[in-house]
Protein backbone atom coordinates (compact mmCIF):
# COMPACT_ATOMS: atom_id res chain seq x y z
CA UNK A 1 0.00 0.00 0.00
CA UNK A 2 2.82 2.42 0.89
CA UNK A 3 4.64 1.75 -2.40
CA UNK A 4 1.42 2.22 -4.36
CA UNK A 5 0.91 5.58 -2.66
CA UNK A 6 4.41 6.70 -3.67
CA UNK A 7 3.85 5.64 -7.27
CA UNK A 8 0.59 7.58 -7.36
CA UNK A 9 2.30 10.63 -5.86
CA UNK A 10 5.07 10.42 -8.46
CA UNK A 11 2.66 10.10 -11.38
CA UNK A 12 0.60 13.04 -10.17
CA UNK A 13 3.71 15.18 -9.90
CA UNK A 14 4.84 14.25 -13.40
CA UNK A 15 1.45 14.98 -14.93
CA UNK A 16 1.30 18.60 -13.71
CA UNK A 17 2.15 21.39 -16.16
CA UNK A 18 4.99 23.01 -14.23
CA UNK A 19 7.50 20.38 -13.21
CA UNK A 20 10.20 20.62 -10.58
CA UNK A 21 13.61 18.98 -10.40
CA UNK A 22 15.83 18.53 -7.38
CA UNK A 23 19.37 18.23 -6.06
CA UNK A 24 20.13 15.24 -3.85
CA UNK A 25 21.43 16.11 -0.37
CA UNK A 26 23.30 12.97 0.66
CA UNK A 27 25.26 12.00 3.77
CA UNK A 28 28.88 10.92 4.15
CA UNK A 29 30.76 14.21 4.10
CA UNK A 30 30.88 14.89 0.36
CA UNK A 31 30.02 18.33 -0.99
CA UNK A 32 26.56 17.57 -2.37
CA UNK A 33 26.10 21.34 -2.79
CA UNK A 34 28.89 21.73 -5.38
CA UNK A 35 28.11 23.78 -8.51
CA UNK A 36 25.39 25.92 -6.90
CA UNK A 37 24.34 27.69 -10.12
CA UNK A 38 24.40 24.66 -12.42
CA UNK A 39 20.84 23.34 -12.15
CA UNK A 40 19.33 26.83 -12.24
CA UNK A 41 21.17 27.53 -15.50
CA UNK A 42 20.24 24.15 -16.99
CA UNK A 43 16.57 24.75 -16.18
CA UNK A 44 16.66 28.17 -17.85
CA UNK A 45 18.38 26.69 -20.92
CA UNK A 46 15.81 23.90 -21.24
CA UNK A 47 12.83 26.20 -20.74
CA UNK A 48 14.19 28.55 -23.41
CA UNK A 49 15.33 25.96 -25.94
CA UNK A 50 13.38 22.70 -25.67
CA UNK A 51 9.98 23.95 -24.52
CA UNK A 52 10.04 22.54 -21.00
CA UNK A 53 8.13 24.19 -18.16
CA UNK A 54 10.36 23.51 -15.17
CA UNK A 55 10.19 25.66 -12.05
CA UNK A 56 13.11 28.09 -12.15
CA UNK A 57 14.59 27.15 -8.78
CA UNK A 58 15.51 23.51 -8.13
CA UNK A 59 14.50 21.91 -4.86
CA UNK A 60 16.76 20.05 -2.44
CA UNK A 61 15.76 16.58 -1.29
CA UNK A 62 17.26 13.87 0.90
CA UNK A 63 17.32 10.27 -0.35
CA UNK A 64 15.12 8.99 2.50
CA UNK A 65 12.44 11.66 2.06
CA UNK A 66 8.97 10.78 0.70
CA UNK A 67 9.23 14.08 -1.22
CA UNK A 68 11.66 12.31 -3.54
CA UNK A 69 8.64 11.00 -5.44
CA UNK A 70 7.58 14.53 -6.35
CA UNK A 71 10.46 14.95 -8.79
CA UNK A 72 10.92 13.25 -12.18
CA UNK A 73 14.63 14.14 -12.15
CA UNK A 74 17.12 14.08 -9.28
CA UNK A 75 20.67 15.39 -9.77
CA UNK A 76 23.61 14.36 -7.61
CA UNK A 77 27.15 15.71 -7.70
CA UNK A 78 30.21 16.42 -5.54
CA UNK A 79 33.83 15.50 -4.96
CA UNK A 80 33.82 13.43 -1.77
CA UNK A 81 32.38 10.60 0.25
CA UNK A 82 28.82 9.32 -0.11
CA UNK A 83 26.91 7.05 2.27
CA UNK A 84 23.38 5.79 1.67
CA UNK A 85 21.70 4.40 4.78
CA UNK A 86 19.43 1.33 4.52
CA UNK A 87 16.45 3.71 4.57
CA UNK A 88 18.01 5.78 1.79
CA UNK A 89 18.58 2.67 -0.29
CA UNK A 90 15.03 1.39 0.14
CA UNK A 91 13.51 4.77 -0.74
CA UNK A 92 15.79 5.42 -3.71
CA UNK A 93 15.13 1.94 -5.12
CA UNK A 94 11.37 2.48 -4.84
CA UNK A 95 11.71 5.87 -6.50
CA UNK A 96 13.76 4.56 -9.44
CA UNK A 97 11.57 1.49 -9.93
CA UNK A 98 8.39 3.58 -9.99
CA UNK A 99 9.44 6.01 -12.71
CA UNK A 100 12.12 8.22 -11.17
CA UNK A 101 15.50 9.13 -12.64
CA UNK A 102 18.83 9.80 -10.91
CA UNK A 103 21.66 11.62 -12.69
CA UNK A 104 25.01 11.35 -10.91
CA UNK A 105 27.63 13.72 -12.28
CA UNK A 106 31.18 12.96 -11.12
CA UNK A 107 32.72 16.32 -10.36
CA UNK A 108 36.13 14.60 -10.17
CA UNK A 109 36.47 12.79 -6.87
CA UNK A 110 32.99 11.27 -6.52
CA UNK A 111 33.59 8.13 -8.57
CA UNK A 112 35.41 6.00 -6.01
CA UNK A 113 32.74 6.62 -3.39
CA UNK A 114 29.49 6.60 -5.32
CA UNK A 115 30.06 3.30 -7.14
CA UNK A 116 29.78 1.32 -3.90
CA UNK A 117 26.52 3.13 -3.10
CA UNK A 118 25.12 2.37 -6.55
CA UNK A 119 25.92 -1.27 -5.82
CA UNK A 120 23.71 -1.04 -2.72
CA UNK A 121 20.85 0.12 -4.92
CA UNK A 122 21.36 -2.51 -7.62
CA UNK A 123 23.35 -5.39 -6.10
CA UNK A 124 22.63 -7.70 -9.03
CA UNK A 125 23.42 -5.25 -11.82
CA UNK A 126 26.55 -3.61 -13.13
CA UNK A 127 26.89 -0.14 -14.56
CA UNK A 128 27.03 -0.47 -18.33
CA UNK A 129 28.45 2.05 -20.76
CA UNK A 130 25.65 3.67 -22.74
CA UNK A 131 26.19 3.34 -26.52
CA UNK A 132 26.30 6.42 -28.72
CA UNK A 133 23.20 5.09 -30.50
CA UNK A 134 21.09 5.64 -27.37
CA UNK A 135 18.35 8.29 -27.57
CA UNK A 136 20.02 10.37 -24.88
CA UNK A 137 22.76 11.26 -27.40
CA UNK A 138 20.41 11.76 -30.33
CA UNK A 139 17.84 14.41 -29.48
CA UNK A 140 17.12 17.20 -29.44
CA UNK A 141 20.87 17.73 -29.96
CA UNK A 142 23.16 15.28 -31.71
CA UNK A 143 26.24 13.92 -29.93
CA UNK A 144 27.54 11.34 -32.43
CA UNK A 145 30.61 10.67 -30.28
CA UNK A 146 28.69 10.34 -27.04
CA UNK A 147 29.29 12.28 -23.84
CA UNK A 148 31.23 15.53 -24.42
CA UNK A 149 34.43 16.37 -22.55
CA UNK A 150 33.88 19.65 -20.72
CA UNK A 151 36.94 19.86 -18.45
CA UNK A 152 40.30 18.16 -18.85
CA UNK A 153 41.80 16.79 -15.66
CA UNK A 154 43.72 13.62 -16.37
CA UNK A 155 43.20 12.95 -20.07
CA UNK A 156 40.68 10.13 -19.69
CA UNK A 157 37.81 9.93 -22.15
CA UNK A 158 34.35 10.87 -20.93
CA UNK A 159 31.96 7.99 -20.35
CA UNK A 160 28.24 7.71 -19.67
CA UNK A 161 27.27 4.69 -17.59
CA UNK A 162 23.77 3.55 -16.78
CA UNK A 163 21.50 1.20 -14.92
CA UNK A 164 18.44 -0.03 -16.80
CA UNK A 165 15.20 -1.33 -15.32
CA UNK A 166 12.66 -2.93 -17.68
CA UNK A 167 14.60 -1.46 -20.61
CA UNK A 168 14.31 2.03 -19.16
CA UNK A 169 17.39 4.03 -18.18
CA UNK A 170 16.80 4.89 -14.51
CA UNK A 171 20.28 5.92 -13.38
CA UNK A 172 22.84 7.87 -15.42
CA UNK A 173 26.41 8.24 -14.18
CA UNK A 174 28.45 10.77 -16.18
CA UNK A 175 32.19 10.24 -15.64
CA UNK A 176 35.25 12.24 -16.72
CA UNK A 177 33.07 14.89 -18.35
CA UNK A 178 32.21 17.48 -15.69
CA UNK A 179 28.84 18.48 -17.13
CA UNK A 180 27.80 20.30 -13.95
CA UNK A 181 30.79 22.62 -14.07
CA UNK A 182 29.84 23.42 -17.65
CA UNK A 183 26.33 24.40 -16.52
CA UNK A 184 27.69 26.87 -13.96
CA UNK A 185 27.63 30.66 -14.45
CA UNK A 186 30.14 31.63 -17.18
CA UNK A 187 32.40 33.50 -14.75
CA UNK A 188 32.85 30.51 -12.45
CA UNK A 189 35.06 28.40 -14.72
CA UNK A 190 35.66 30.78 -17.65
CA UNK A 191 34.72 28.08 -20.14
CA UNK A 192 34.67 29.11 -23.80
CA UNK A 193 31.06 29.72 -24.93
CA UNK A 194 31.12 26.71 -27.26
CA UNK A 195 32.24 24.38 -24.44
CA UNK A 196 29.55 25.65 -22.08
CA UNK A 197 26.99 25.28 -24.88
CA UNK A 198 27.97 21.62 -25.33
CA UNK A 199 27.45 20.99 -21.62
CA UNK A 200 24.04 22.66 -21.63
CA UNK A 201 22.94 20.83 -24.79
CA UNK A 202 23.91 17.48 -23.28
CA UNK A 203 22.01 18.41 -20.12
CA UNK A 204 18.99 19.31 -22.25
CA UNK A 205 19.17 15.89 -23.89
CA UNK A 206 19.05 14.26 -20.45
CA UNK A 207 16.04 16.33 -19.43
CA UNK A 208 14.34 15.65 -22.77
CA UNK A 209 14.85 11.90 -22.35
CA UNK A 210 13.30 11.92 -18.89
CA UNK A 211 10.24 13.94 -19.85
CA UNK A 212 9.56 12.05 -23.09
CA UNK A 213 10.27 8.39 -22.28
C-alpha distance (Angstrom), angle and dihedral (degrees) to the residues before:
residue distance angle dihedral
X1 . . .
X2 3.82 . .
X3 3.82 92.4 .
X4 3.80 91.1 47.9
X5 3.80 89.6 52.9
X6 3.81 90.9 52.7
X7 3.80 92.1 49.3
X8 3.80 90.3 50.6
X9 3.81 90.8 48.5
X10 3.80 90.7 50.3
X11 3.80 93.9 49.0
X12 3.79 92.0 48.4
X13 3.79 90.8 51.5
X14 3.79 92.4 49.5
X15 3.79 93.4 48.9
X16 3.82 95.1 56.8
X17 3.81 118.8 100.6
X18 3.80 98.8 -122.3
X19 3.78 109.8 50.7
X20 3.77 128.3 -162.9
X21 3.79 130.5 -148.9
X22 3.78 128.2 -161.9
X23 3.79 146.7 -150.3
X24 3.80 116.8 -127.8
X25 3.81 115.0 -121.9
X26 3.79 103.3 -156.9
X27 3.81 133.6 179.3
X28 3.79 130.3 -121.3
X29 3.79 102.8 80.6
X30 3.81 100.6 -80.5
X31 3.79 120.2 133.9
X32 3.81 98.9 -104.5
X33 3.82 87.3 168.8
X34 3.83 94.9 64.0
X35 3.83 117.2 133.1
X36 3.82 95.8 25.9
X37 3.82 95.8 -174.0
X38 3.81 97.7 42.6
X39 3.81 102.6 90.4
X40 3.80 93.0 41.1
X41 3.81 89.9 54.8
X42 3.80 93.1 44.8
X43 3.81 90.7 51.7
X44 3.81 91.5 50.8
X45 3.81 90.9 48.2
X46 3.81 92.7 50.2
X47 3.79 94.2 45.7
X48 3.81 90.2 50.4
X49 3.80 98.7 41.8
X50 3.81 112.6 26.1
X51 3.81 101.4 31.5
X52 3.78 98.4 -111.0
X53 3.80 121.6 151.9
X54 3.80 102.5 -146.7
X55 3.79 121.3 157.6
X56 3.80 108.0 -101.0
X57 3.80 96.8 -124.4
X58 3.81 118.8 55.8
X59 3.78 119.3 -134.1
X60 3.80 126.7 -127.6
X61 3.80 118.8 -128.2
X62 3.79 136.3 177.2
X63 3.82 119.3 -132.4
X64 3.82 93.5 -118.4
X65 3.81 94.9 49.9
X66 3.83 121.3 109.7
X67 3.82 85.4 -140.4
X68 3.80 87.0 75.0
X69 3.80 87.7 84.0
X70 3.81 91.1 62.3
X71 3.80 92.5 71.3
X72 3.82 127.8 70.5
X73 3.82 90.3 -162.5
X74 3.80 129.7 40.1
X75 3.81 120.4 -174.5
X76 3.79 123.9 -157.1
X77 3.79 128.1 -174.3
X78 3.80 143.5 148.4
X79 3.78 144.0 116.1
X80 3.81 105.0 -106.6
X81 3.77 149.5 48.9
X82 3.81 123.8 -26.8
X83 3.80 127.6 -165.6
X84 3.80 124.4 -177.9
X85 3.80 113.7 -163.7
X86 3.82 119.9 -142.4
X87 3.82 88.0 -99.8
X88 3.81 90.4 50.8
X89 3.79 90.9 50.4
X90 3.80 94.2 49.2
X91 3.81 92.8 48.0
X92 3.80 95.3 44.4
X93 3.81 91.8 48.6
X94 3.81 90.9 51.1
X95 3.80 90.2 48.0
X96 3.81 94.4 50.4
X97 3.80 93.9 43.4
X98 3.80 92.3 50.9
X99 3.80 97.6 53.5
X100 3.80 106.0 -70.9
X101 3.79 127.5 131.8
X102 3.81 130.2 -147.2
X103 3.80 121.6 -162.2
X104 3.80 113.8 -166.5
X105 3.79 113.3 -168.1
X106 3.81 114.1 -166.6
X107 3.78 105.3 -138.5
X108 3.82 88.5 -167.7
X109 3.78 109.7 -77.4
X110 3.81 101.0 41.2
X111 3.80 97.7 84.9
X112 3.80 100.1 79.6
X113 3.79 92.2 50.4
X114 3.78 104.4 38.0
X115 3.81 97.1 50.8
X116 3.81 91.8 67.9
X117 3.81 89.8 50.3
X118 3.80 91.7 50.0
X119 3.80 86.4 53.6
X120 3.82 88.7 57.4
X121 3.80 89.0 55.6
X122 3.80 95.7 45.9
X123 3.82 108.2 20.3
X124 3.80 93.1 167.2
X125 3.80 97.6 46.8
X126 3.77 135.0 69.3
X127 3.76 127.3 -145.7
X128 3.79 107.6 -101.9
X129 3.78 126.6 -158.5
X130 3.79 110.0 -109.5
X131 3.83 111.9 -125.0
X132 3.80 120.4 -123.3
X133 3.82 87.8 -117.4
X134 3.82 91.0 67.9
X135 3.82 117.0 113.5
X136 3.80 91.6 -116.9
X137 3.82 88.6 71.6
X138 3.79 95.6 41.2
X139 3.79 109.8 57.6
X140 2.88 148.4 87.9
X141 3.83 83.4 -15.9
X142 3.79 124.6 28.1
X143 3.80 120.3 -123.5
X144 3.82 102.1 174.4
X145 3.81 91.5 175.2
X146 3.78 95.3 47.1
X147 3.79 126.9 -125.0
X148 3.83 112.8 20.1
X149 3.80 122.7 -125.4
X150 3.80 107.7 -121.8
X151 3.81 102.5 169.4
X152 3.79 128.9 22.6
X153 3.78 115.4 -138.9
X154 3.77 110.5 145.5
X155 3.79 105.2 -3.2
X156 3.80 97.0 -104.2
X157 3.79 118.3 142.1
X158 3.79 118.0 -107.3
X159 3.79 115.9 -105.5
X160 3.79 134.6 -169.1
X161 3.80 114.1 -150.4
X162 3.77 126.6 -173.8
X163 3.76 148.8 -174.5
X164 3.80 116.4 -140.9
X165 3.79 127.3 -156.7
X166 3.81 117.9 -170.7
X167 3.80 88.7 -13.9
X168 3.79 91.3 -55.1
X169 3.80 121.5 118.4
X170 3.81 103.9 -123.7
X171 3.80 101.9 163.6
X172 3.80 126.5 37.3
X173 3.80 120.6 -170.1
X174 3.81 113.5 -169.6
X175 3.81 111.0 -161.5
X176 3.82 132.5 -172.7
X177 3.80 91.4 1.8
X178 3.81 107.5 88.2
X179 3.80 96.6 -150.2
X180 3.81 93.0 166.1
X181 3.79 92.7 58.0
X182 3.79 87.8 51.9
X183 3.81 90.4 54.6
X184 3.81 92.1 54.1
X185 3.81 123.4 104.8
X186 3.84 109.4 -70.6
X187 3.81 93.4 -113.5
X188 3.80 94.1 56.0
X189 3.81 98.2 71.1
X190 3.82 101.6 5.3
X191 3.79 91.1 -130.7
X192 3.81 116.3 177.0
X193 3.83 109.7 -101.2
X194 3.80 92.3 -112.7
X195 3.83 92.0 53.7
X196 3.79 92.7 48.9
X197 3.81 89.3 47.2
X198 3.81 90.4 54.9
X199 3.79 90.5 52.5
X200 3.80 92.8 49.2
X201 3.81 92.9 46.2
X202 3.80 91.2 51.7
X203 3.80 89.2 48.6
X204 3.80 89.4 50.6
X205 3.80 89.4 52.9
X206 3.81 89.6 54.4
X207 3.79 92.0 49.8
X208 3.80 91.4 45.3
X209 3.81 91.1 52.0
X210 3.79 92.2 51.8
X211 3.78 95.9 48.0
X212 3.81 95.5 43.6
X213 3.81 105.1 39.7
